[in-house]
Amino acid sequence: MGKISLYEHRVSYYETDQMGIVHHSNYIRWFEDARVDFLEKVGFSYAKMEEIGIMIVVLGASCDYKVSARFGDTITVIPQISEFNGFKMTVTYRVYNRENGVLLATGETRHCFTDLKLKPVRTKKEYPEVYKIFSDYIGVNLDEEGIYQ
């Protein structure tokens, strides 16, 4: 398992409302951005998954908002695979303000793995390399420098 840095994003004006506060829907987008970034960094991007015939379907998403992010803030999203059984997966997220370390939101997304026709796929049997990547990161936390170890 190699080192993977966390995901960072600078809040754009279009992501905010008239008061300069980030619209709630953007947090779910940031969760997806963090997942995509994570997969690219472990060497198995969404594009590569689709090339071999796998889709990661979203079954559900939730977010608990703590403190508002604002235009110009740089946020850090920390994804963590909390559950994975080869067919279903849950990813949890913590969103922080990079400048002051304040926790802005927590959330999770639930997924299943399918083929390109949305038929369920058992990765352990059909795609062992994919199964290994996700299994290796179940419950893995960031170290004090913000890097997966």
LUMLOGU-696135 format. One record per residue: residue in three letters; x, y, z of N, C-alpha, C, O in turn. Coordinates in steps of 0.1 Angstrom, whole numbers, plus 5000, padded with zeros to 4 digits. Each point is the difference from the previous one (the first is absolute). Example, Ala and Ser with C-alpha at 12.3 -4.5 7.8 and 13.67 -1.06 7.14 Angstrom:
Ala513249435078499150125000500950125000501050005007 Ser498650114986500950115000499250115008500550115001 
END
This chain:
Met500949885000499150125000500950125000500850025009 Gly499050074981500850124999499450125008498949995005 Lys501850124994499650125007499050074990500250014988 Ile498750045018499050074992499650125008499549995011 Ser500750134983499650125007498550024999499349954991 Leu500250135019498550035000499650094989500850064993 Tyr497949965006499450084989499850155005499450025010 Glu501050074982499750155004499350074988500249964988 His499050145016499250074990499950145005499750035012 Arg500550074979499750145003498650034996499649984989 Val499650085020498650034998499950114990500550115001 Ser498749864988499850094989498750095003499249965008 Tyr500850154986498850095002498749944996499050015007 Tyr501049914982498849944995499549895009498849974999 Glu502049995011499549905010499350065011499549935009 Thr500450204992499450075011498750064997499650024988 Asp499750025023498850084998500350155001501150045001 Gln497950045000500150145000500850055013500650115000 Met499449815010500750035013501449965000500750025010 Gly499849914979501349954999500249875007501249955002 Ile497749985002500149875007499849894989499150014991 Val501749895011499949884990498649945001499549975010 His499950014978498749934999500249855004501049944997 His498150015011500149875006500349884989500749915004 Ser498850114984500249894990501449984996500449894996 Asn500450215006501449994996500849905008501049954995 Tyr498650035018500849905008499949864994501049935000 Ile497850044994499949864994500950004988500649904997 Arg499550214995501050004989501449995004500849934994 Trp499550135018501449995005500349865004501149954999 Phe497949985007500249865003500449924988500949925000 Glu498450104989500349934987501450044995500849914996 Asp499550225005501350044996501149935008501049964994 Ala498850035019501049935009500149854996501149955001 Arg497849994996500049854996500849994987500849914999 Val498950174991500749994987501450035002500949924995 Asp499550185013501450035003500749885007501149964996 Phe498249985014500649895007500349884990501149955001 Leu497950024991500249894990501250024991500849914997 Glu499350224998501150034991501349985007501049954995 Lys499150095018501250005008500449855003501249975002 Val497849944999500449865003500249934987500349885000 Gly499650194989500449944987498849924993500349924991 Phe498550115013498949934994498850104998499149995008 Ser501150094983499050114997498649954996499949884996 Tyr499150205005498749974995500149964985499349914996 Ala501550164997500149974985500549864998499549934992 Lys501550035016500649874999499049895004499949904994 Met499350135016499049915005499049984988499649884997 Glu499950234997499049984990500649934988499349934993 Glu502050095004500749934989499949855002499949924990 Ile500250035023500049865002498649955003499849885002 Gly499250214998498649965000499350025014499049945002 Ile501650145007499450025013499550145002500650104995 Met498249915011499450135004499950005015499749895006 Ile500550235000499750015014498850095002500050124998 Val498849815005498750065000499850065014500349945010 Val499250184990499650075013498649955004499150014993 Leu500949935019498749955006499450115009498850005002 Gly502050085004499550105010501150105003501249965000 Ala498550165005500950105004499450085012498850034999 Ser502050005010499550095011501150095005501249974998 Cys498450145007501050105005499450075012498950045000 Asp501949985011499750075012500950135000501249995000 Tyr498150125000500750134999500350055014499150015008 Lys502150044994500450055013500250155000499450075008 Val501549974983500350144999500150044985500449914992 Ser499150205004499950044986501450034994500950065006 Ala499349884982501250044992499650124992498850024997 Arg502250074999499750124994500950024987501049934999 Phe498550164993500850034988501550035004500250085009 Gly500749864984501450035002500749905010501250005000 Asp498049935008500649905009500649894992499649974989 Thr501449975016500649884995499549895010500350005012 Ile499149904982499449895008500949874998500549984989 Thr499549945021500749874999498949895002499350015010 Val500649904981499149895001500849875003500949974992 Ile498849965018500649885004499149884998499149985008 Pro501049944981499249894998500649885007501249985002 Gln497949935003500549875006499049894997498850015001 Ile501749884993499249884998499749945013500949955007 Ser497950064998499649945013499549864999500149925009 Glu499350054980499549864998500249964985499850084991 Phe500549795007500249954987499949855001500849945007 Asn498350004985499949855000500249944986499749884998 Gly500850204993500249954986498950034991500149994988 Phe498750055017498950034992499550145004499750084992 Lys500149955021499650135005501150065008500949945005 Met499050204995501150085007499350125006499150064994 Thr501549985017499650135007501350085001501049955005 Val498950184991501150095002499550115009498950064997 Thr501949975013499650115009501050124996501049984995 Tyr498550145009500850124996500050105012499050015008 Arg502150064994500150115009500550124991501049984993 Val498350135009500450124992500450115010499350035010 Tyr501950024988500650105009500450124993500250004988 Asn499850115019500650134995501549985002500549995011 Arg500250024978501549985000500750105009501049975007 Glu498550164992500750115007500049985015501050035007 Asn497849944998499850005015499749865006499949995012 Gly500049914979499849865005498649975005499849895006 Val499350204993498649985005499349904991500050004988 Leu499349905019499249904993498850074995499250055008 Leu500649944979498850074993498849904998498950045002 Ala501449844995499049904997500549865001501249974999 Thr497949945003500349854999498949944992498950054998 Gly501449844996499049934991500549874996501049955004 Glu498149984988500449874994499249984987499050064998 Thr501649864994499449954988500049855001501049945004 Arg497949994991500049864999499949964985499350074992 His501449825005500249974986499949854998500149925009 Cys499650044978500249864996500849994987500050104993 Phe500549795004500849984988499249924990499449905004 Thr500550154984499349934989500850004988501150064999 Asp498449864991500650014987499450124992499250075006 Leu501149944982499650124992498550004997499450104997 Lys500049785005498549994998499350005014498849975001 Leu501950075009499550025014499649865007499250005009 Lys501449894986499949875006501050005011501250034998 Pro498449925014500949995012501349924996500049904993 Val501150155013501349944998500649965014500050095009 Arg500549794992500849965012501550024997500649914993 Thr499950205012501450034996501049895005501049984993 Lys498849965018500949905006500349894990501149964998 Lys497850004995500149894991500350044986500949954993 Glu498550165002500150044986501150104997500550004989 Tyr499850085021501150104999500850015012500050105008 Pro500949804995500749995012500950125002500350045012 Glu500350024978500850125001499350125006500550085008 Val498249934988499250115005499649975014500050095009 Tyr499749794994499649965014501250035009499850055011 Lys501449914985501250035009500250155003500250035011 Ile499650054979500250155002499050055010500550065010 Phe498349914989499050055009500249935014499850075010 Ser500549804990500249935013501250065008499950015012 Asp501150034981501250055006499750135007500850045009 Tyr498250044987499850135006498850005009499650115004 Ile499849785000498950005009500550055014500949955006 Gly498550164998500350055014501350075001500450045011 Val500349984978501450075000499850145003499250074993 Asn501549995017499950145003501250074995501049954996 Leu498950185004501150094997500950025011499649995012 Asp501750024986501050035010499950155004499250074994 Glu501749975014500050145005500350104989499850125001 Glu500849844988500450084989498950004989500250064989 Gly498749875013498950004990500349904989499650034989 Ile501149875014500449904989499649865005500249965011 Tyr499149974980499749865003501349925001500950014992 Gln499249905018501249925001499649854999500949925001 
END
